[in-house]
Amino acid sequence: MAAGDVIAMTKARSMLIILVASCEQTLLALDAAGNVLDRDMADDLRLMIARSKSEIEALNKKLQPAEL
């Protein structure tokens, strides 16, 4: 794998980690508020977290041999 590819995937993984953390914190705030109107947003955040975690796992698998 080319060094540029590794750098691009590492940056993408880092951004996804930040996205997951942001979504999780927003979800905690919405849950704490208990606002019924925010249920759709909370559901969207849960989906975003799940998708992003899957992408992180996929990137980890691609990067693992390159990082060893």
C-alpha positions as CSV (number, residue, x, y, z in Angstrom):
1,M,0.0,0.0,0.0
2,A,1.3,3.4,-0.9
3,A,2.3,5.8,1.9
4,G,-0.2,8.4,0.5
5,D,-3.0,5.8,0.9
6,V,-2.0,5.1,4.4
7,I,-2.0,8.7,5.3
8,A,-5.4,9.3,3.7
9,M,-7.0,6.3,5.4
10,T,-5.4,7.3,8.8
11,K,-6.9,10.8,8.4
12,A,-10.3,9.4,7.5
13,R,-10.2,7.1,10.5
14,S,-9.3,10.0,12.8
15,M,-12.2,12.1,11.5
16,L,-14.5,9.2,12.0
17,I,-13.4,8.8,15.6
18,I,-14.1,12.5,16.2
19,L,-17.5,12.1,14.5
20,V,-18.4,9.1,16.7
21,A,-17.3,11.0,19.9
22,S,-19.3,14.1,18.8
23,C,-22.4,12.0,18.0
24,E,-22.2,10.1,21.3
25,Q,-21.9,13.3,23.3
26,T,-24.9,14.9,21.4
27,L,-26.9,11.7,22.0
28,L,-26.1,11.9,25.8
29,A,-27.3,15.5,25.8
30,L,-30.5,14.6,24.0
31,D,-31.2,11.6,26.2
32,A,-30.6,13.7,29.3
33,A,-33.0,16.4,28.1
34,G,-35.7,13.7,27.5
35,N,-37.3,15.8,24.7
36,V,-39.7,13.7,22.7
37,L,-39.3,15.9,19.7
38,D,-35.6,14.9,19.5
39,R,-36.3,11.2,19.0
40,D,-35.8,11.3,15.3
41,M,-32.5,13.1,15.7
42,A,-31.4,10.6,18.4
43,D,-32.2,7.7,16.1
44,D,-30.2,9.4,13.3
45,L,-27.3,9.8,15.6
46,R,-27.4,6.1,16.7
47,L,-27.4,5.1,13.0
48,M,-24.5,7.5,12.3
49,I,-22.5,6.0,15.2
50,A,-23.1,2.5,14.1
51,R,-22.1,3.2,10.5
52,S,-19.1,5.2,11.5
53,K,-17.9,2.4,13.9
54,S,-18.2,-0.1,11.0
55,E,-16.1,2.2,8.8
56,I,-13.5,2.6,11.5
57,E,-13.3,-1.2,11.8
58,A,-12.9,-1.6,8.1
59,L,-10.2,1.0,8.0
60,N,-8.4,-0.6,10.9
61,K,-8.3,-3.9,9.0
62,K,-6.9,-2.2,5.9
63,L,-4.3,-0.3,7.9
64,Q,-3.2,-3.1,10.2
65,P,-0.6,-4.7,7.9
66,A,0.7,-1.2,7.0
67,E,1.2,-0.2,10.6
68,L,3.0,-3.3,11.7
